[in-house]
Each structure stands twice: as structure tokens, then as C-alpha cells.
Amino acid sequence: MLSVRAAEATSMQHAIEFKKPKVKLFFDQLKKLMFDDEGKQIIPAANIFNVDETGYTVCQNQGKW
């Protein structure tokens, strides 16, 4: 089944910056924050939240095609 969908806008800056070395750097830094030298988790799971970013945009809305 086919349907008409809205195009998702992607800012040029996000597209340019999304490369393997940058993603690896992000996760390496996240690991340093979340775990100590022995691999024990410093931040408890109860303190990790999923935040909805609706309403915050860094790119223009493209509308429907």
C-alpha cells in the first residue's frame, strides 16, 4: 500500500556532521560520563530520561511533496 507522506527536513549542518568519527567521539565521551574506570555504572538507570524534542527545530519544514 502506498501513501502520501510529509518529507522530513534535515539541516545541511546535521547531514555534514553525521560521520563515523564524530559519532564514535560522542559515544566515547558518553561512556566516560556514565561509567567509572572499573566499568561500574555511575549514573543509575532511574536518572536516564528520554526527552521529546517536539517544538524544537534546527531546520525548515519542507511540507508535503
PQR file of N, CA, C, O and H, with PARSE charges and radii, in Angstrom:
ATOM      1  N   MET A   1       0.843  -1.176   0.000 -0.4000 1.5000
ATOM      2  CA  MET A   1       0.000   0.000   0.000 -0.0000 2.0000
ATOM      3  C   MET A   1       0.889   1.239   0.000  0.5500 1.7000
ATOM      4  O   MET A   1       1.850   1.315   0.766 -0.5500 1.4000
ATOM      5  N   LEU A   2       0.576   2.197  -0.845 -0.4000 1.5000
ATOM      6  CA  LEU A   2       1.316   3.456  -0.918 -0.0000 2.0000
ATOM      7  C   LEU A   2       0.527   4.550  -0.226  0.5500 1.7000
ATOM      8  O   LEU A   2      -0.704   4.535  -0.210 -0.5500 1.4000
ATOM      9  H   LEU A   2      -0.205   2.136  -1.467  0.4000 1.0000
ATOM     10  N   SER A   3       1.247   5.494   0.342 -0.4000 1.5000
ATOM     11  CA  SER A   3       0.589   6.632   0.975 -0.0000 2.0000
ATOM     12  C   SER A   3       1.421   7.884   0.772  0.5500 1.7000
ATOM     13  O   SER A   3       2.633   7.805   0.574 -0.5500 1.4000
ATOM     14  H   SER A   3       2.247   5.507   0.329  0.4000 1.0000
ATOM     15  N   VAL A   4       0.772   9.044   0.820 -0.4000 1.5000
ATOM     16  CA  VAL A   4       1.456  10.324   0.711 -0.0000 2.0000
ATOM     17  C   VAL A   4       1.989  10.669   2.092  0.5500 1.7000
ATOM     18  O   VAL A   4       1.246  10.666   3.074 -0.5500 1.4000
ATOM     19  H   VAL A   4      -0.213   9.109   0.981  0.4000 1.0000
ATOM     20  N   ARG A   5       3.272  10.963   2.159 -0.4000 1.5000
ATOM     21  CA  ARG A   5       3.892  11.280   3.438 -0.0000 2.0000
ATOM     22  C   ARG A   5       4.572  12.624   3.350  0.5500 1.7000
ATOM     23  O   ARG A   5       4.962  13.061   2.267 -0.5500 1.4000
ATOM     24  H   ARG A   5       3.876  10.965   1.361  0.4000 1.0000
ATOM     25  N   ALA A   6       4.716  13.278   4.481 -0.4000 1.5000
ATOM     26  CA  ALA A   6       5.424  14.553   4.541 -0.0000 2.0000
ATOM     27  C   ALA A   6       6.925  14.281   4.487  0.5500 1.7000
ATOM     28  O   ALA A   6       7.423  13.357   5.129 -0.5500 1.4000
ATOM     29  H   ALA A   6       4.399  12.923   5.360  0.4000 1.0000
ATOM     30  N   ALA A   7       7.631  15.089   3.721 -0.4000 1.5000
ATOM     31  CA  ALA A   7       9.079  14.962   3.656 -0.0000 2.0000
ATOM     32  C   ALA A   7       9.681  15.428   4.976  0.5500 1.7000
ATOM     33  O   ALA A   7       9.227  16.409   5.565 -0.5500 1.4000
ATOM     34  H   ALA A   7       7.226  15.840   3.200  0.4000 1.0000
ATOM     35  N   GLU A   8      10.699  14.722   5.431 -0.4000 1.5000
ATOM     36  CA  GLU A   8      11.362  15.109   6.663 -0.0000 2.0000
ATOM     37  C   GLU A   8      12.538  16.010   6.320  0.5500 1.7000
ATOM     38  O   GLU A   8      13.428  15.631   5.558 -0.5500 1.4000
ATOM     39  H   GLU A   8      11.068  13.926   4.952  0.4000 1.0000
ATOM     40  N   ALA A   9      12.528  17.197   6.886 -0.4000 1.5000
ATOM     41  CA  ALA A   9      13.600  18.146   6.625 -0.0000 2.0000
ATOM     42  C   ALA A   9      14.832  17.773   7.445  0.5500 1.7000
ATOM     43  O   ALA A   9      14.720  17.411   8.616 -0.5500 1.4000
ATOM     44  H   ALA A   9      11.805  17.505   7.505  0.4000 1.0000
ATOM     45  N   THR A  10      15.994  17.863   6.831 -0.4000 1.5000
ATOM     46  CA  THR A  10      17.257  17.630   7.511 -0.0000 2.0000
ATOM     47  C   THR A  10      18.134  18.836   7.245  0.5500 1.7000
ATOM     48  O   THR A  10      18.339  19.223   6.095 -0.5500 1.4000
ATOM     49  H   THR A  10      16.085  18.157   5.880  0.4000 1.0000
ATOM     50  N   SER A  11      18.649  19.429   8.306 -0.4000 1.5000
ATOM     51  CA  SER A  11      19.507  20.586   8.100 -0.0000 2.0000
ATOM     52  C   SER A  11      20.816  20.126   7.463  0.5500 1.7000
ATOM     53  O   SER A  11      21.288  19.020   7.724 -0.5500 1.4000
ATOM     54  H   SER A  11      18.483  19.115   9.240  0.4000 1.0000
ATOM     55  N   MET A  12      21.384  20.966   6.645 -0.4000 1.5000
ATOM     56  CA  MET A  12      22.640  20.649   5.972 -0.0000 2.0000
ATOM     57  C   MET A  12      23.738  20.411   7.005  0.5500 1.7000
ATOM     58  O   MET A  12      24.590  19.543   6.813 -0.5500 1.4000
ATOM     59  H   MET A  12      21.001  21.865   6.432  0.4000 1.0000
ATOM     60  N   GLN A  13      23.727  21.166   8.089 -0.4000 1.5000
ATOM     61  CA  GLN A  13      24.745  21.015   9.130 -0.0000 2.0000
ATOM     62  C   GLN A  13      24.696  19.616   9.749  0.5500 1.7000
ATOM     63  O   GLN A  13      25.739  19.001   9.970 -0.5500 1.4000
ATOM     64  H   GLN A  13      23.035  21.870   8.246  0.4000 1.0000
ATOM     65  N   HIS A  14      23.494  19.113  10.030 -0.4000 1.5000
ATOM     66  CA  HIS A  14      23.370  17.770  10.587 -0.0000 2.0000
ATOM     67  C   HIS A  14      23.872  16.726   9.599  0.5500 1.7000
ATOM     68  O   HIS A  14      24.557  15.780   9.990 -0.5500 1.4000
ATOM     69  H   HIS A  14      22.647  19.613   9.851  0.4000 1.0000
ATOM     70  N   ALA A  15      23.544  16.886   8.345 -0.4000 1.5000
ATOM     71  CA  ALA A  15      23.959  15.921   7.330 -0.0000 2.0000
ATOM     72  C   ALA A  15      25.477  15.889   7.177  0.5500 1.7000
ATOM     73  O   ALA A  15      26.065  14.821   7.005 -0.5500 1.4000
ATOM     74  H   ALA A  15      22.988  17.654   8.028  0.4000 1.0000
ATOM     75  N   ILE A  16      26.106  17.054   7.241 -0.4000 1.5000
ATOM     76  CA  ILE A  16      27.564  17.141   7.080 -0.0000 2.0000
ATOM     77  C   ILE A  16      28.279  16.557   8.295  0.5500 1.7000
ATOM     78  O   ILE A  16      29.282  15.858   8.149 -0.5500 1.4000
ATOM     79  H   ILE A  16      25.629  17.922   7.381  0.4000 1.0000
ATOM     80  N   GLU A  17      27.775  16.836   9.473 -0.4000 1.5000
ATOM     81  CA  GLU A  17      28.448  16.442  10.706 -0.0000 2.0000
ATOM     82  C   GLU A  17      28.223  14.990  11.106  0.5500 1.7000
ATOM     83  O   GLU A  17      28.915  14.505  12.001 -0.5500 1.4000
ATOM     84  H   GLU A  17      26.960  17.404   9.591  0.4000 1.0000
ATOM     85  N   PHE A  18      27.299  14.281  10.493 -0.4000 1.5000
ATOM     86  CA  PHE A  18      26.980  12.915  10.880 -0.0000 2.0000
ATOM     87  C   PHE A  18      27.936  11.945  10.197  0.5500 1.7000
ATOM     88  O   PHE A  18      27.610  11.346   9.172 -0.5500 1.4000
ATOM     89  H   PHE A  18      26.737  14.675   9.766  0.4000 1.0000
ATOM     90  N   LYS A  19      29.114  11.805  10.781 -0.4000 1.5000
ATOM     91  CA  LYS A  19      30.125  10.907  10.237 -0.0000 2.0000
ATOM     92  C   LYS A  19      30.632  10.003  11.347  0.5500 1.7000
ATOM     93  O   LYS A  19      30.545  10.347  12.526 -0.5500 1.4000
ATOM     94  H   LYS A  19      29.378  12.292  11.613  0.4000 1.0000
ATOM     95  N   LYS A  20      31.157   8.860  10.973 -0.4000 1.5000
ATOM     96  CA  LYS A  20      31.567   7.835  11.929 -0.0000 2.0000
ATOM     97  C   LYS A  20      32.510   8.357  13.026  0.5500 1.7000
ATOM     98  O   LYS A  20      32.277   8.043  14.193 -0.5500 1.4000
ATOM     99  H   LYS A  20      31.229   8.580  10.016  0.4000 1.0000
ATOM    100  N   PRO A  21      33.560   9.134  12.718 -0.5600 1.5000
ATOM    101  CA  PRO A  21      34.449   9.612  13.789  0.2800 2.0000
ATOM    102  C   PRO A  21      33.733  10.495  14.816  0.5500 1.7000
ATOM    103  O   PRO A  21      34.025  10.418  16.010 -0.5500 1.4000
ATOM    104  N   LYS A  22      32.805  11.324  14.359 -0.4000 1.5000
ATOM    105  CA  LYS A  22      32.064  12.195  15.284 -0.0000 2.0000
ATOM    106  C   LYS A  22      31.125  11.385  16.164  0.5500 1.7000
ATOM    107  O   LYS A  22      30.992  11.666  17.355 -0.5500 1.4000
ATOM    108  H   LYS A  22      32.568  11.387  13.390  0.4000 1.0000
ATOM    109  N   VAL A  23      30.470  10.374  15.581 -0.4000 1.5000
ATOM    110  CA  VAL A  23      29.561   9.529  16.351 -0.0000 2.0000
ATOM    111  C   VAL A  23      30.353   8.727  17.379  0.5500 1.7000
ATOM    112  O   VAL A  23      29.915   8.584  18.521 -0.5500 1.4000
ATOM    113  H   VAL A  23      30.578  10.146  14.614  0.4000 1.0000
ATOM    114  N   LYS A  24      31.507   8.206  16.989 -0.4000 1.5000
ATOM    115  CA  LYS A  24      32.360   7.460  17.916 -0.0000 2.0000
ATOM    116  C   LYS A  24      32.826   8.359  19.055  0.5500 1.7000
ATOM    117  O   LYS A  24      32.816   7.941  20.213 -0.5500 1.4000
ATOM    118  H   LYS A  24      31.862   8.322  16.061  0.4000 1.0000
ATOM    119  N   LEU A  25      33.230   9.580  18.747 -0.4000 1.5000
ATOM    120  CA  LEU A  25      33.652  10.527  19.775 -0.0000 2.0000
ATOM    121  C   LEU A  25      32.525  10.786  20.769  0.5500 1.7000
ATOM    122  O   LEU A  25      32.762  10.823  21.976 -0.5500 1.4000
ATOM    123  H   LEU A  25      33.237   9.920  17.806  0.4000 1.0000
ATOM    124  N   PHE A  26      31.307  10.965  20.277 -0.4000 1.5000
ATOM    125  CA  PHE A  26      30.152  11.192  21.149 -0.0000 2.0000
ATOM    126  C   PHE A  26      29.974  10.029  22.115  0.5500 1.7000
ATOM    127  O   PHE A  26      29.839  10.239  23.320 -0.5500 1.4000
ATOM    128  H   PHE A  26      31.114  10.935  19.296  0.4000 1.0000
ATOM    129  N   PHE A  27      29.973   8.796  21.593 -0.4000 1.5000
ATOM    130  CA  PHE A  27      29.744   7.639  22.450 -0.0000 2.0000
ATOM    131  C   PHE A  27      30.915   7.371  23.392  0.5500 1.7000
ATOM    132  O   PHE A  27      30.711   6.868  24.497 -0.5500 1.4000
ATOM    133  H   PHE A  27      30.083   8.625  20.614  0.4000 1.0000
ATOM    134  N   ASP A  28      32.133   7.696  22.975 -0.4000 1.5000
ATOM    135  CA  ASP A  28      33.281   7.567  23.878 -0.0000 2.0000
ATOM    136  C   ASP A  28      33.146   8.524  25.060  0.5500 1.7000
ATOM    137  O   ASP A  28      33.410   8.150  26.203 -0.5500 1.4000
ATOM    138  H   ASP A  28      32.299   8.104  22.077  0.4000 1.0000
ATOM    139  N   GLN A  29      32.737   9.752  24.780 -0.4000 1.5000
ATOM    140  CA  GLN A  29      32.550  10.734  25.852 -0.0000 2.0000
ATOM    141  C   GLN A  29      31.380  10.356  26.747  0.5500 1.7000
ATOM    142  O   GLN A  29      31.443  10.538  27.963 -0.5500 1.4000
ATOM    143  H   GLN A  29      32.523  10.056  23.852  0.4000 1.0000
ATOM    144  N   LEU A  30      30.318   9.835  26.156 -0.4000 1.5000
ATOM    145  CA  LEU A  30      29.168   9.386  26.942 -0.0000 2.0000
ATOM    146  C   LEU A  30      29.578   8.255  27.881  0.5500 1.7000
ATOM    147  O   LEU A  30      29.161   8.220  29.038 -0.5500 1.4000
ATOM    148  H   LEU A  30      30.266   9.687  25.169  0.4000 1.0000
ATOM    149  N   LYS A  31      30.386   7.343  27.384 -0.4000 1.5000
ATOM    150  CA  LYS A  31      30.857   6.220  28.206 -0.0000 2.0000
ATOM    151  C   LYS A  31      31.680   6.719  29.394  0.5500 1.7000
ATOM    152  O   LYS A  31      31.559   6.186  30.497 -0.5500 1.4000
ATOM    153  H   LYS A  31      30.725   7.371  26.443  0.4000 1.0000
ATOM    154  N   LYS A  32      32.524   7.749  29.176 -0.4000 1.5000
ATOM    155  CA  LYS A  32      33.318   8.319  30.269 -0.0000 2.0000
ATOM    156  C   LYS A  32      32.418   8.921  31.351  0.5500 1.7000
ATOM    157  O   LYS A  32      32.729   8.843  32.539 -0.5500 1.4000
ATOM    158  H   LYS A  32      32.623   8.182  28.280  0.4000 1.0000
ATOM    159  N   LEU A  33      31.314   9.514  30.935 -0.4000 1.5000
ATOM    160  CA  LEU A  33      30.388  10.114  31.895 -0.0000 2.0000
ATOM    161  C   LEU A  33      29.584   9.072  32.659  0.5500 1.7000
ATOM    162  O   LEU A  33      29.298   9.253  33.843 -0.5500 1.4000
ATOM    163  H   LEU A  33      31.062   9.576  29.969  0.4000 1.0000
ATOM    164  N   MET A  34      29.219   7.994  31.996 -0.4000 1.5000
ATOM    165  CA  MET A  34      28.305   7.022  32.585 -0.0000 2.0000
ATOM    166  C   MET A  34      28.982   5.930  33.403  0.5500 1.7000
ATOM    167  O   MET A  34      28.344   5.346  34.280 -0.5500 1.4000
ATOM    168  H   MET A  34      29.451   7.848  31.034  0.4000 1.0000
ATOM    169  N   PHE A  35      30.267   5.633  33.141 -0.4000 1.5000
ATOM    170  CA  PHE A  35      30.940   4.513  33.801 -0.0000 2.0000
ATOM    171  C   PHE A  35      32.260   4.959  34.424  0.5500 1.7000
ATOM    172  O   PHE A  35      32.930   5.855  33.912 -0.5500 1.4000
ATOM    173  H   PHE A  35      30.785   6.107  32.429  0.4000 1.0000
ATOM    174  N   ASP A  36      32.623   4.320  35.538 -0.4000 1.5000
ATOM    175  CA  ASP A  36      33.921   4.607  36.149 -0.0000 2.0000
ATOM    176  C   ASP A  36      35.001   3.755  35.473  0.5500 1.7000
ATOM    177  O   ASP A  36      34.726   3.051  34.501 -0.5500 1.4000
ATOM    178  H   ASP A  36      32.078   3.592  35.954  0.4000 1.0000
ATOM    179  N   ASP A  37      36.232   3.826  35.996 -0.4000 1.5000
ATOM    180  CA  ASP A  37      37.360   3.111  35.378 -0.0000 2.0000
ATOM    181  C   ASP A  37      37.210   1.599  35.426  0.5500 1.7000
ATOM    182  O   ASP A  37      37.793   0.898  34.599 -0.5500 1.4000
ATOM    183  H   ASP A  37      36.455   4.398  36.785  0.4000 1.0000
ATOM    184  N   GLU A  38      36.439   1.083  36.381 -0.4000 1.5000
ATOM    185  CA  GLU A  38      36.256  -0.358  36.500 -0.0000 2.0000
ATOM    186  C   GLU A  38      35.052  -0.867  35.726  0.5500 1.7000
ATOM    187  O   GLU A  38      34.771  -2.066  35.750 -0.5500 1.4000
ATOM    188  H   GLU A  38      35.966   1.652  37.053  0.4000 1.0000
ATOM    189  N   GLY A  39      34.337   0.012  35.041 -0.4000 1.5000
ATOM    190  CA  GLY A  39      33.184  -0.386  34.253 -0.0000 2.0000
ATOM    191  C   GLY A  39      31.871  -0.363  35.009  0.5500 1.7000
ATOM    192  O   GLY A  39      30.841  -0.794  34.489 -0.5500 1.4000
ATOM    193  H   GLY A  39      34.566   0.985  35.022  0.4000 1.0000
ATOM    194  N   LYS A  40      31.903   0.142  36.242 -0.4000 1.5000
ATOM    195  CA  LYS A  40      30.679   0.221  37.041 -0.0000 2.0000
ATOM    196  C   LYS A  40      29.900   1.471  36.637  0.5500 1.7000
ATOM    197  O   LYS A  40      30.472   2.552  36.495 -0.5500 1.4000
ATOM    198  H   LYS A  40      32.740   0.492  36.664  0.4000 1.0000
ATOM    199  N   GLN A  41      28.587   1.310  36.453 -0.4000 1.5000
ATOM    200  CA  GLN A  41      27.746   2.418  36.022 -0.0000 2.0000
ATOM    201  C   GLN A  41      27.613   3.447  37.139  0.5500 1.7000
ATOM    202  O   GLN A  41      27.196   3.118  38.249 -0.5500 1.4000
ATOM    203  H   GLN A  41      28.123   0.432  36.568  0.4000 1.0000
ATOM    204  N   ILE A  42      27.970   4.693  36.838 -0.4000 1.5000
ATOM    205  CA  ILE A  42      27.925   5.787  37.814 -0.0000 2.0000
ATOM    206  C   ILE A  42      26.521   6.369  37.899  0.5500 1.7000
ATOM    207  O   ILE A  42      26.019   6.631  38.992 -0.5500 1.4000
ATOM    208  H   ILE A  42      28.308   4.960  35.936  0.4000 1.0000
ATOM    209  N   ILE A  43      25.902   6.566  36.772 -0.4000 1.5000
ATOM    210  CA  ILE A  43      24.567   7.164  36.717 -0.0000 2.0000
ATOM    211  C   ILE A  43      23.535   6.040  36.726  0.5500 1.7000
ATOM    212  O   ILE A  43      23.526   5.206  35.821 -0.5500 1.4000
ATOM    213  H   ILE A  43      26.310   6.353  35.884  0.4000 1.0000
ATOM    214  N   PRO A  44      22.662   6.005  37.742 -0.5600 1.5000
ATOM    215  CA  PRO A  44      21.661   4.939  37.793  0.2800 2.0000
ATOM    216  C   PRO A  44      20.651   5.056  36.644  0.5500 1.7000
ATOM    217  O   PRO A  44      20.364   6.152  36.161 -0.5500 1.4000
ATOM    218  N   ALA A  45      20.127   3.915  36.222 -0.4000 1.5000
ATOM    219  CA  ALA A  45      19.168   3.891  35.112 -0.0000 2.0000
ATOM    220  C   ALA A  45      17.948   4.766  35.400  0.5500 1.7000
ATOM    221  O   ALA A  45      17.347   5.308  34.473 -0.5500 1.4000
ATOM    222  H   ALA A  45      20.361   3.025  36.614  0.4000 1.0000
ATOM    223  N   ALA A  46      17.581   4.907  36.664 -0.4000 1.5000
ATOM    224  CA  ALA A  46      16.418   5.723  37.035 -0.0000 2.0000
ATOM    225  C   ALA A  46      16.641   7.207  36.738  0.5500 1.7000
ATOM    226  O   ALA A  46      15.682   7.978  36.685 -0.5500 1.4000
ATOM    227  H   ALA A  46      18.070   4.467  37.417  0.4000 1.0000
ATOM    228  N   ASN A  47      17.887   7.609  36.546 -0.4000 1.5000
ATOM    229  CA  ASN A  47      18.201   9.006  36.263 -0.0000 2.0000
ATOM    230  C   ASN A  47      18.400   9.287  34.770  0.5500 1.7000
ATOM    231  O   ASN A  47      18.829  10.380  34.400 -0.5500 1.4000
ATOM    232  H   ASN A  47      18.666   6.983  36.589  0.4000 1.0000
ATOM    233  N   ILE A  48      18.095   8.321  33.923 -0.4000 1.5000
ATOM    234  CA  ILE A  48      18.226   8.499  32.475 -0.0000 2.0000
ATOM    235  C   ILE A  48      16.833   8.680  31.893  0.5500 1.7000
ATOM    236  O   ILE A  48      15.963   7.829  32.082 -0.5500 1.4000
ATOM    237  H   ILE A  48      17.746   7.433  34.223  0.4000 1.0000
ATOM    238  N   PHE A  49      16.618   9.780  31.189 -0.4000 1.5000
ATOM    239  CA  PHE A  49      15.304  10.123  30.663 -0.0000 2.0000
ATOM    240  C   PHE A  49      15.343  10.253  29.149  0.5500 1.7000
ATOM    241  O   PHE A  49      16.349  10.676  28.579 -0.5500 1.4000
ATOM    242  H   PHE A  49      17.325  10.471  31.035  0.4000 1.0000
ATOM    243  N   ASN A  50      14.248   9.889  28.503 -0.4000 1.5000
ATOM    244  CA  ASN A  50      14.067  10.101  27.082 -0.0000 2.0000
ATOM    245  C   ASN A  50      13.260  11.387  26.929  0.5500 1.7000
ATOM    246  O   ASN A  50      12.125  11.465  27.399 -0.5500 1.4000
ATOM    247  H   ASN A  50      13.431   9.545  28.966  0.4000 1.0000
ATOM    248  N   VAL A  51      13.829  12.381  26.285 -0.4000 1.5000
ATOM    249  CA  VAL A  51      13.185  13.682  26.180 -0.0000 2.0000
ATOM    250  C   VAL A  51      12.625  13.872  24.782  0.5500 1.7000
ATOM    251  O   VAL A  51      13.326  13.652  23.794 -0.5500 1.4000
ATOM    252  H   VAL A  51      14.751  12.317  25.903  0.4000 1.0000
ATOM    253  N   ASP A  52      11.381  14.273  24.694 -0.4000 1.5000
ATOM    254  CA  ASP A  52      10.747  14.564  23.415 -0.0000 2.0000
ATOM    255  C   ASP A  52      11.186  15.952  22.963  0.5500 1.7000
ATOM    256  O   ASP A  52      11.050  16.924  23.707 -0.5500 1.4000
ATOM    257  H   ASP A  52      10.811  14.451  25.496  0.4000 1.0000
ATOM    258  N   GLU A  53      11.706  16.041  21.762 -0.4000 1.5000
ATOM    259  CA  GLU A  53      12.216  17.310  21.247 -0.0000 2.0000
ATOM    260  C   GLU A  53      11.201  18.033  20.372  0.5500 1.7000
ATOM    261  O   GLU A  53      11.566  18.958  19.646 -0.5500 1.4000
ATOM    262  H   GLU A  53      11.817  15.251  21.158  0.4000 1.0000
ATOM    263  N   THR A  54       9.944  17.634  20.426 -0.4000 1.5000
ATOM    264  CA  THR A  54       8.914  18.275  19.621 -0.0000 2.0000
ATOM    265  C   THR A  54       8.860  19.760  19.957  0.5500 1.7000
ATOM    266  O   THR A  54       8.872  20.146  21.126 -0.5500 1.4000
ATOM    267  H   THR A  54       9.647  16.883  21.016  0.4000 1.0000
ATOM    268  N   GLY A  55       8.803  20.563  18.946 -0.4000 1.5000
ATOM    269  CA  GLY A  55       8.721  22.002  19.159 -0.0000 2.0000
ATOM    270  C   GLY A  55      10.067  22.696  19.038  0.5500 1.7000
ATOM    271  O   GLY A  55      10.128  23.923  18.961 -0.5500 1.4000
ATOM    272  H   GLY A  55       8.793  20.249  17.996  0.4000 1.0000
ATOM    273  N   TYR A  56      11.148  21.921  19.022 -0.4000 1.5000
ATOM    274  CA  TYR A  56      12.479  22.492  18.863 -0.0000 2.0000
ATOM    275  C   TYR A  56      13.004  22.072  17.504  0.5500 1.7000
ATOM    276  O   TYR A  56      13.199  20.884  17.249 -0.5500 1.4000
ATOM    277  H   TYR A  56      11.098  20.924  19.085  0.4000 1.0000
ATOM    278  N   THR A  57      13.231  23.029  16.644 -0.4000 1.5000
ATOM    279  CA  THR A  57      13.677  22.691  15.302 -0.0000 2.0000
ATOM    280  C   THR A  57      14.960  23.445  14.954  0.5500 1.7000
ATOM    281  O   THR A  57      15.172  24.575  15.392 -0.5500 1.4000
ATOM    282  H   THR A  57      13.072  23.994  16.851  0.4000 1.0000
ATOM    283  N   VAL A  58      15.797  22.802  14.167 -0.4000 1.5000
ATOM    284  CA  VAL A  58      17.014  23.429  13.678 -0.0000 2.0000
ATOM    285  C   VAL A  58      16.994  23.495  12.145  0.5500 1.7000
ATOM    286  O   VAL A  58      17.974  23.905  11.522 -0.5500 1.4000
ATOM    287  H   VAL A  58      15.625  21.884  13.812  0.4000 1.0000
ATOM    288  N   CYS A  59      15.883  23.091  11.553 -0.4000 1.5000
ATOM    289  CA  CYS A  59      15.780  23.128  10.108 -0.0000 2.0000
ATOM    290  C   CYS A  59      14.359  23.539   9.705  0.5500 1.7000
ATOM    291  O   CYS A  59      13.435  23.511  10.518 -0.5500 1.4000
ATOM    292  H   CYS A  59      15.087  22.757  12.059  0.4000 1.0000
ATOM    293  N   GLN A  60      14.215  23.906   8.475 -0.4000 1.5000
ATOM    294  CA  GLN A  60      12.931  24.381   7.983 -0.0000 2.0000
ATOM    295  C   GLN A  60      12.026  23.213   7.630  0.5500 1.7000
ATOM    296  O   GLN A  60      12.494  22.139   7.251 -0.5500 1.4000
ATOM    297  H   GLN A  60      14.966  23.929   7.815  0.4000 1.0000
ATOM    298  N   ASN A  61      10.727  23.435   7.760 -0.4000 1.5000
ATOM    299  CA  ASN A  61       9.741  22.424   7.389 -0.0000 2.0000
ATOM    300  C   ASN A  61       9.577  22.425   5.875  0.5500 1.7000
ATOM    301  O   ASN A  61       9.352  23.475   5.272 -0.5500 1.4000
ATOM    302  H   ASN A  61      10.346  24.307   8.068  0.4000 1.0000
ATOM    303  N   GLN A  62       9.688  21.251   5.261 -0.4000 1.5000
ATOM    304  CA  GLN A  62       9.614  21.144   3.806 -0.0000 2.0000
ATOM    305  C   GLN A  62       8.188  20.959   3.288  0.5500 1.7000
ATOM    306  O   GLN A  62       7.934  21.202   2.109 -0.5500 1.4000
ATOM    307  H   GLN A  62       9.871  20.399   5.751  0.4000 1.0000
ATOM    308  N   GLY A  63       7.260  20.540   4.135 -0.4000 1.5000
ATOM    309  CA  GLY A  63       5.884  20.309   3.678 -0.0000 2.0000
ATOM    310  C   GLY A  63       5.749  18.988   2.947  0.5500 1.7000
ATOM    311  O   GLY A  63       6.664  18.166   2.958 -0.5500 1.4000
ATOM    312  H   GLY A  63       7.466  20.343   5.093  0.4000 1.0000
ATOM    313  N   LYS A  64       4.598  18.786   2.308 -0.4000 1.5000
ATOM    314  CA  LYS A  64       4.365  17.535   1.567 -0.0000 2.0000
ATOM    315  C   LYS A  64       4.820  17.656   0.138  0.5500 1.7000
ATOM    316  O   LYS A  64       4.772  18.737  -0.451 -0.5500 1.4000
ATOM    317  H   LYS A  64       3.854  19.455   2.299  0.4000 1.0000
ATOM    318  N   TRP A  65       5.265  16.536  -0.430 -0.4000 1.5000
ATOM    319  CA  TRP A  65       5.678  16.502  -1.828 -0.0000 2.0000
ATOM    320  C   TRP A  65       4.537  16.112  -2.685  0.5500 1.7000
ATOM    321  O   TRP A  65       4.682  16.026  -3.905 -0.5500 1.4000
ATOM    322  H   TRP A  65       5.304  15.658   0.048  0.4000 1.0000
TER
END
